[in-house]
Amino acid sequence: MNYFRYIISGIVLSFWYGLEAQKTVRYDLFVRDTLVNFGGKEKKAYAVNGRIPMPELHFTEGDTAEIYIHNELRTETSVHWHGLILPNEQDGVPYLTTAPIKAGTIHRYKFALVQNGTYWYHSHTKLQEQVGMYGAFIIHKKEKQDLPEYTMILSDWTNMKPFEVHRRLHNANDWSAIKKANIQQGAVQSYADAIADKSLGIKLVNEWKRMLAMDVSDVYYDRFLTNGKPEDEAAHFKAGDKVRLRIINGSSSTYFWLKYAGGKINVVASDGEDVEPVEVDRLIIAVAEIYDVVVTIPRESTAFEFLATSEDRIRSTSLWLGSGIRQLASPLKPLKYFEGMRMMNGMIKMDGNLDDMGMNMSLQQMDMNVVMYPEITGHQDKNKPDHDHKGMDTQYNSNALSDIVTLNYAMLKSPIKTTLPEAHTKTLNFKLTGNMNRYVWSMDNKTVSETDKIVIRKGENVRIILYNNSMMRHPMHLHGHFFRVVNGHGEYSPLKNVLDIMPMETDTIEFAATESGDWFFHCHILYHMMSGMGRIFSYEGSPPNPQLPNPKKALMKLYRDDRVFHFMFENDFASNGNDGEMMYQNTRWKFQTEWRLGYLTEHGYEAEAHFGRYLGKMQWLFPYIGFDWRYRDMHRDGVRQNFFGQYNTKDLRSALCFGIQYTLPFLIIADGRVDSDGKFRLQLMREDIPLTKRLRSSLMFNSDGEYMAGLKYILNRNFALSTHYDSDMGPGAGITLTY
């Protein structure tokens, strides 16, 4: 698709309701609750026409798609047509472009197909995509194609409810890492792991810079699927066949490495648009990204594995091409996590920003994670300095370090000119920002709900310059448009609608503003999008959207997605008492309460409650107001002095307090507060110190002379064996419940 055709398509779309298309192709899709067993347990999911993934829809360019969604769920749903150029009200984002499909209703989508290629469709309602609502959408060219083809839609499955996954991510729960560590050593990066790897110094520097353990994927998945199965077979292909694979990453948050046991992979299209064929040994496909590749079946009586391995290399899924003896693709070796941690230590400054050292990184050409790939870097060098300023251009370039050819965006070239029409150019700069500790993802440190729409004008060109200032990859997706990836190929720059932007990269994309209405631009990692990483582009002077008669009310409902509050509860049932904590928090605000109850009368009871707002890019600063209520019979005199020379009233207190918490190096929380009686208290605390994969410790000391030390051995995601010594309640042991 060049931009002259793009403009013509926009004109056609404006009048297509009154035009006769080639033919109308109708599908009826019934969305229902179901039960599946992908990960060893029977779990609830959403199926469409009784299947996961949703049915593969086929059309020919020029057709009119008429699709009826029959919502038989007990909740609302939606369908977004990913990558399609269509009228704004058909795009399928509830409360932004299209009305939500209410429970028990039928919604008709109808739009002309002005393009060809491989696309997909999925729910854009909350976290429904994670539990089955995704499928392939194939638009064939009008002219007959010679190559046989096969669709491979990849996905990830977790036995945990998606909302529970999201809640735990926001509470910095590391159960996913523990589960991964059962498969791959070092996923937790505990002190014991660091000592065994002779990397204790690296671990200490990591925590000095207030960072959690290194990871390349946030979520533990019980299974990865190809076309809804752990492995799929295409046994009808024969020796000598050249097969066009349409590969769609329909996962919620997993990147996949792609390899083929039968030889080279010939990339011929990306995100539905043709590219000049480029031959590689492997490629990584981002969340929501699409590649069409051509592979050859080399010989008879053999099934060749097309292997998709999760970026964290925990599990994989396969498509077998051909029949007979199975030829395996060589598996990817486990990541060298402490080498990744060493790299991260060198890239992160003490203020939490990335130090790019003047490197001009773009287009996936330098991968910071390459230091973790054994197949590229070989055996790790323990004597290597944490930060080598020299040779950066090759140090992280996998193609320069190895004979293994890995695809990157600089290698993609359009077969036709994609230059934009002559017009005024509006330039926008965005910095991708994030906070792993609290799982807040944003652009310029603001979420979707914290910003106004970005107004653009029809007829102008829009250039977007993106800098990734986080340590995670982000697949940025623009609805309703294709953009040019400015990659050095000039007039033949490739067209895409998803851009994977790696840590420390600066990439430039641009598109012609030919549509109308509001369009979403967001990270396609589902849990990042729901945490706020996105923006809304709004065409100036657009006509009212008939789907949304009250646009202001609809927008407020859209904003609720990244304002959701998450609940956390922990309670220690110990031999000497009961203590616990409860938090109710969202992106910025938190209500927190703590309590301790001694079983013996003289031990008394105490409770504190805080309400405040996190400030700053890294959210290390938390000012709050609260209440402190205590009663103990142990020291009724009330004359002991604390470290500040004040009379200590910690045993009998009922007061308002005003304080500030701040995250210090080594992830120590410093809490300074003054109460309504004028008493000041300073407290230092750190929880969940990872001694081993499952053993955690906690330490606390304050200026009232109180102190605590504890150990916790994690049994599963909700229960742990625990023991602690408390200066007021003495030693105790019991069971800790965590939710």
N, C-alpha and C positions, 0 to 999 in steps of 0.2 A: 504494500500500500504506500504510494507516495502522497505528498501533501496536496497535490492538485486533485487527486482522486479523493482525498480526505475531505476537501472543501466541497466537491461535488456530492459526496455522500451526505454531508451535512444538509445541503439543499434538498436532496432527495428525502431525507428524514423529516424535513419540515412539512412535506406534502404527501408523505407515503400513505397516510390513511385513505387518501382519495385515489391512489394509484393501484393498478392491477399488477401484483407481483407474479413471478413465474408460477408459483403454486403455494398454497397454504398447507403447512405440515402441522398436524395437531398431535399433542401429547396430553394425556390426563395423568397427573401424578398425585397419588394418595399417600399422605403423610400420616403414619401411625406409630404408636408405641409398640415396641417389641422386646424380646429377650434374646441375647446373644451370648455365646461363650467363646470369645476370642482369646482370653487370657487365663483359662483354667477355671473360671468361675462364671456362673450365669449372672449377667448384668443387664440393666435396662438400657435401651438404645432407641433411636428413631430410624425407622425404615421407610423407604418410599417404594410403593408397589411391591412391598414385601422383601426388599433387598437392600443390602449395604455393600458397595456404594449405591447411590441412586442410579436409575437406569441411564445407560449411555445413549444420549440423544444425537441423532444424525440428521443433517440437512445438507442442501446444496446452496452455494452462494446465489443470492437472488430470491430464495424462498422467503415466505413470511412464516415466522414461528408463531404458533398459537398454542399456548401452554396453560392448562388449567391446574391450579394447585388446590387439592381438596384437603383442607386441614382437619384431620380427625383426631388431633391431639386435644389435650385439655388446657393448652396454653397457646398463645399466639406464635406465629412463625413468619418466615420470609424466605425469599430466594433471590440471590444476586447473581447476575449473569456476568461472570468474571471475564474481562477482556473484550466484551462486545461493545460496538458503537451502536447506540440505540437512544430513543427519546428519554429524557431525564426521568420522567415519572415511571419508566419501566425498569430502572436500574436495580431496584429491589432492596435499598437500604431503608429499613423501617424508620419512620419519623424524620427522614432527611429527603428521600426522593419518592418513596412509595409508602402507602398505608400498610401497616402490619396486617397480616392475614389472621384474623381472630379465630379462636377455637370454634370449630363446627361450621366454618364458612368456606366458600369457594372463591378464589381470586383468578382472574384471567390476565395473563401477560400476552401481549401481541406486539410484534415488532418485525420490521424488515431486516433481512440479513444482507449487509452491504460489504461483507468481507468473507474470507475463507481462512481455514486454519484450525489449530487445536486450542480449545478453550475448556473451561469448566464452570460449574455452577454450584452454589452452596448457600446454606442459611447464613444470614447476617444478623440473626437474633441471638443475643447473649452468647452462650457457649455451645449452641446446638451443633455447630459444625464438628465438634469433637466427638459427638456420639452418633455419627452416621450420615449427616446431611451434606453430602458432597457427591458430585458425579461429573462425568465427562460430557462435553458439548462439542461435537465435531461438525465443522462446516466444510464440505468437500468443494473442491474447485469444479467449475462447470466442465472443463475438459477432462477426459478420462486419464487417470494416473496409472502408470505402468507397474509400479511396485506394489506388492502385497503389503498390508499394514496391520498393526496390532496396537491397541491402547493399553497403557500401563499406568494406572492411577495409584499412587503411593499414599499411604496414610499411617497414622499412629493411633494406638489404642491403649487406654489406661483403664484398669478396673476401678480406679477411684472416680467418684463423681467429679465432673469438671469444675463445679463450684467449689468443691473441697480442694481440688488442686490449686485453684486460684487463691482461695483463702489461705492455704498453707504457704504459698509463695509470698504473700503479703506479710506473713508472720515470721519470715526467715527460717522456716522449719526445714531441716536438712534430711528429712526422711528419704527424699529422692536420692540423695547422695549415698546414704547408707544402703539402699537397695542396689544402686549401681556398684557399690564396693563389694557386694556379694558376688559380682560377676567380674569386676575389673579392679585390681589392687590400686589403691591410691586415690579413688574417687572422692573420699572424704578429706584426705590430706591432713590426718590427725598428727599429733606430735610423734606418736609411735611410727606412723608411716614415714614422717620426715626423717626420723633417726635411722630407720631401716634403709632409707634411700640416701643417707648421708647428706641430707638437705635441710637440716635443722636451721641453719643460718638463713636459708631462703624463706622458710616458714616464718621465722621471727621478723624478718624485714617485711614480709607480706602483712603481718598483723600490726607492725609498727605503722604501716601506711593505712591502717583501718580497713583492710580488705578481708572478705571472707574467702573461702577456698576457691580454687580455680575450677571452672567448668565451662563447657562449650554448649551445654543444653540444660535448660532449667528443670525439665520434668523427666521422671522415670516412667518409661512406657513398658507395659507388659507384653506388647506384641506390635510388630510392624507388619503392614499388610500390602499385598499387591492385588488390586482388583477385589479387595475384601477377603483375601486368603493369605495365610502365611507364605505360601508360594503358589504361583500360577504356572500353567503349562500351555504352550502353543506347539503341540506336537505335530501339527499338519505341515509345518515348514520343512523343506527338503534341502539337501546339499546343493550349494550353488545359489540358493535363493538370497536375494538382497531384500531385507525387510525394513520397512519404515516403522519405527516405534514412536508412537505418540506418548511421551512421558509427562505426566502431570503430577506435581507434588501437591496433593490434596490434604496434607497433614496440617495439624493445628500449630505445631511448634518445632518440627524436626526437619533439619537439613539432611540430605542423603548424598553420600558418595556413590557414583555410578561406575561400574566396571563390567567388562564383557569377556567371558572366557574364550570366545571365538576370535578375538583379535581386536583391531582398532574400532573406535566409535567415530562415525562420520556425522557431525552436527550440521543439520540442514535448515533448521528453523528454531526460533526462540520466541516464546509468548505468542505463537500463532503467525508470526511474520517470517518469511523466508530470509535466510542469510546465505552468503557464499559458503559452500561446503568447507568445513575445516575438520581435519582428522586429529583425534586426541586419544590418549590412553585412558583417561578418566575425566570426570567432571563432577562438580558439586552442584546440586540443584537446590535452590533456596525454597523456603516455604512459599507456596502459591505460584512458583515459577513453572514454566513449561519449556521442554525441549523436544523437537522432533529430530531423531537420529536415524541413520541407516547403518545396519550391521549385516554381515554376511554369514550364512551357515556354511562353515568350511568343508564339512565332510559328512558322509552318510553314517547312519546307525549311532549317532551321538546327539545328546541333548546338551546344548551349551547354556551355561548359567549367565543371565544378566543380573548382576548382584547390586542391590541397593543397601548400603550400610549406613546406619545413623551416624551423624557427625561425631557423637561421643563414643562410637564404636562398641556400644553395648550389645546391640542386636542388629539383625539384617532381615531382608525379605528378598525373594528371588522370582524371576520369570525364566522358565526353561524353554529355549527355542530349539525345535527339532525333537526327534525321538531316538531312544536307544540308551547306550551307556552315558551316564552323566559326567560332563566335563565341568569341574568346579572352577570358578574364578578364585584367584588367590585372595584369602581373607586379609583384611586390614588388621595390623597388629595394634595392641592397646596403646593408648596415648601415654606420653611421658608427662604426667601432670606437673611434676615439680620443675621440669624445664619450662612448661608454660607459666608456672608461678614465677620463675626467675625472670622470664620475659616481661611479665606483667609488672613485677617490681620495678624494672627499669623504665617502663613506660608511664607509670603513674606518679604524679607529683604529690606532695604532701597535702595540697588543697583538694585532691580528688580529680583534677583535670589531667588529661593525657599530655605527655610531653612528646611532641612529634619531631623534635630536634631538627626542624627544617626539612624533613623528608617530604617529598612530593609523592604521596601514595594515592593511587586511584585504580579503578577498574579491575580489582581483584588481582593485580599483578604482584603485590607483595602481601603475603598472608602471615600475620603475626603468629598464628597457631602452627606454622610450619615447623617450629622448633620441637613440637610435640609429636611429629610424624616420624616414626622409626624408619619407614621405607624411604624417606627423603634425607634425613639428617644422620641416620645410623645411631651408633652408641653415643650416649650423652657424655660430655666432658665436664667432670665435677670441678675442674680447676678454671673453667671458663668464667670470666668476670661477668657480673650482673648486667653490665651496660657497655656494650661495645659500640662506640660511635662510628667506627670505620667499617667500610664494606657493607653498609646498610642496604644498598641497592641489590646485592646478591644474597645477603644473609637470610632474607625472608622471601626470596623469589624461588619457588619450588622448581620452575623450569630451568633456572640457571644452576640449581644445585643438583639436579638429577636428570637422568635420561627419560624419566617418566614425564610425558607431556600432559599437562593439566590445562583444561580450558579456562580462559579468563575473558573478560569483556573486550579487552583490546584486540582480541582475535576475531571478533564478530564484525562482518561487513555486509551491508545490504546489497543485493544484486541490482537495485534500482536507486535512482536519486531520491533522497528524502529531505532535501533542503526545504526550509520553511518559506512561505510566501513573504515578500517584502512587506514589512509592517513594523510599527513601534514595538519595541521589546521591553517587557516588564521583568526586572530581575529580582528574585527573592533569594535570600540566604537563610538557611536553617541549620541549626546545630542540634544533632540528635543527642539527647541527654538521658541519663538513667541513674537509678539508685538500686543496686541489688539488695542491700540490707533491708529496705522497706518495699522493694519491688514497685517502684514508681518509674514509669517510662514516659518521656515527654519530648517536646521539641522546644528548644530555647528555654528549657526548664518550666514550660507551661503545658498543661494537658489540653485536650480538645475543649473541655468545658470551661477552661480558664482564659480562653481567647475569643476574639471576634472572628467572624468569617473573613476570609481574604478575598477582597473584591477584585475581579478581573473583567476586562472588557472584550466582548466579541470582536474578532478581527485583529486583535493584537497577538503577539507572540509572548510566551511566558518562559523565562529561563529560571531554573531552580538550581542553586548551588548548595549541596548537602555536605556537611562535615560530621562525621561520626565521632563524638567525644565520649563514647562509652566503650566498654570492653566486650560488648556483644555485637554480633552481626544483626542487621535489620533489613528485611526485604520490604522496601517501600513500594506501595501499589497505588496507582492513580486510576480512579474509576472513569469510565466513559471516554478515555482518550488513549492514544499512543504517544509516547514521547521519544525523541531522538536521544540516544546515549552519545554524548560528545566524547569520542574515543580515538580521534586522530585520523579517521577515515573521511573527513570532510563531507562532501556531498553524499557519500554513501554510508554515513553513520547508521547503525542499526536502529530499528524501531522496537520498543518493548513497552510493557505496562507494569513490570515488576523490576526493581533494581535492588540487587543485594549489595548493601554498602557495609564494608568491613570496618573494624576498629581503626581509627586514625585516618581513614580515607576521606578525601574530598572528591566528589563526583559532580558532574554537571549534566543536567537533562534539560530538554526544551520541547515545547509543544505549541501548536497553533490553537488559539482559543476559538473554536468553531461552533461551540454548542450553546446551551443556555441552562439556567437553573443552578442548583447546588451539587457539587461533586466531592466525594470523600477522597482524601489522600492520607494513607495511614500505613503503619507497619503491619505486615500480614501475619506475624506471629500472634496468634489469637489472644494470648494472655497479655502481650504488650499493647495491642490495640485496646483491649478492655481496661487497661490501666491508664490509657490516655495519650498514647503516642500517635498523633495525627493532626490534621487540619482540614478545614472545609473551604474549598474554592467556590465562590459565588459570583455568577455572571451578573454584571450590572444591568438593571432594567429588564430582568427576566419576567415573563408573564407569570401569573399565579399558577401554582401547581394544583391541578384538580384533585390529586390524591390527598392533599394536606390542606383542608379548608381553614385550619387555624395554625399557621406556621410557627408562631411564637410558642404556643403550647407544645407543638410537636418537637421543637428544638429543645425545650426543657426536658422532655422525655429522653431525647437522644443523649443529653448531657448527663443523665443519671448513670450511664454506663461506667464512667470513670470516677463517679462520686460514691460508689457503693461502699457501705461500711462492712467490715469483716470482724468477726468475733473470735476471741481466743480465750481459753480457760485452762488453768493448770492448778491442780490441788495435790498436796502431799499429805497422805494419810500416814502419819508417823507415830512411833511409840510414845513420843514425848509431847505431841501436840498436832495441831492441824494448821498448815499455812498454805496460802495460795495466792493466785493472781488472776485477774480478769481484764481483758482489753477489748475495747470496741473502737475501731479506727478505720479511717479511709485514707485517701491520698495525702491529705495534709493534717487532719484533725485526729486526736486520740483522747479517749476517756479510759483511765486506768485506775484500778483499785487493787490494793493488796491487803491481806489479813493474816493474823497469827492468833491462834487460840491454844493456850496451855490447858492440858487436861487436869492438872492439879490446880486447886483454887488459888494458891499463892502465885501461880504464873500469870494469871489474868488474861487479858486480851488486848488487841490493838488492831487498828485499821487505818489505812490512808487512801485517799482518793485524789486523783489529779485529772485536770482537763486542760489541754493546751493544743498548740499548733506547731508543727515542724516548720523550720525556716531554713533557707539556703538551698543551693543546688544539691548538696549531698545530704541535706536534712540531718546534720549533726547537732543542730541547735533546737532545743525544745523548751520554750518558756511555758509555764503553767500556773494555774491557781488550783488550790486544793483544800482538803480538810484532813486533820490529824486527830484521831480519837484513841486514847490509850488509858488503860487502867491495870496496874499491877500492885500486889500486896507485898512484893519483895523489899522495896525500899520506900517506906512511907514518909521518911524524914524530908525528902525533897531538898536536901542541902548539898548533895554531891555536886562538884563543879565539873563541867566538861572542859575540853581542850582549849576553849576560848575564854575560860574564866567565868562563864555564866553559870548560874544555878541550874542544875539539871532537873528538868521536869518530865523526863521521858517516861516515868512510871505513872504519871497522872497528868494527862494533857487533853485539852479539848480546844483546838484552835484552828483558825484559818491559816493557810500558808501560801506564800508566793515564791516560786523558784524557777531555776533554769537547769536543765540537763544538757550536757554536752558530751559528745563522743570523743574521747581522747585516743591517742595512739594505743595500740594493743587492744582496741575495742572496749576500753574501760569507760564506763558511764560515770561521769562526775556530776553530782547533784548538789547544788548549793541552794539553800532555801532559808527564808526568814518567816517566822509565824507572826500572828497578830499580837502575841505577847512580847514581840521583839527579840525572840531567841533565834539564833542562827545555827544551822547545822550543815556540815559538809559530809557527803557520803561518796565513796568510791565503790563500784561494783562491776563485776563481770560474770556473766552467766554462759553456760554451754561452751566451756573451754574443751576442745576435742582432744582428749588424752589418747584415746584409741578410736577405732571405728565406731564403737557403741558406748564407750565410757566417757562421760562428761563431768566436769567439775565446775563449781561456782564459788566465788569469793565475794565478801562484802565487809566493809569497815566504815564506821562513821565517827564523827567528832563527839557523839554522845557516849562513846565507849562501847557501842554495840559492834559485834562482829559475827560472821557466820562463814563456815566452810562446808561444802557439800560435795557428794559424789552421786552420780546417777548412771545406771546401766540400762540402756534402752532395749526393751524387749520387742516392742513393735511400735507402730505409729501412735498408739494411745497410752501404752503402759511402760513404766520403767521401775526397776528396783532402785531405792534411794537410801542414802544415809547422810546425816549432817550433824554438825555441832553448832549450836546457837548459844550465844553468850547469855541469853535470858532463860532459854528453855532447856539448855544442856544437850547431851547427845540423844540422837533418835534415829530410827530406821523404819522403813515402811515401803509403801507403793505410791508412785506418783502417777496421776491420771492427767493426760494432756489432750485437749481438744483444740 
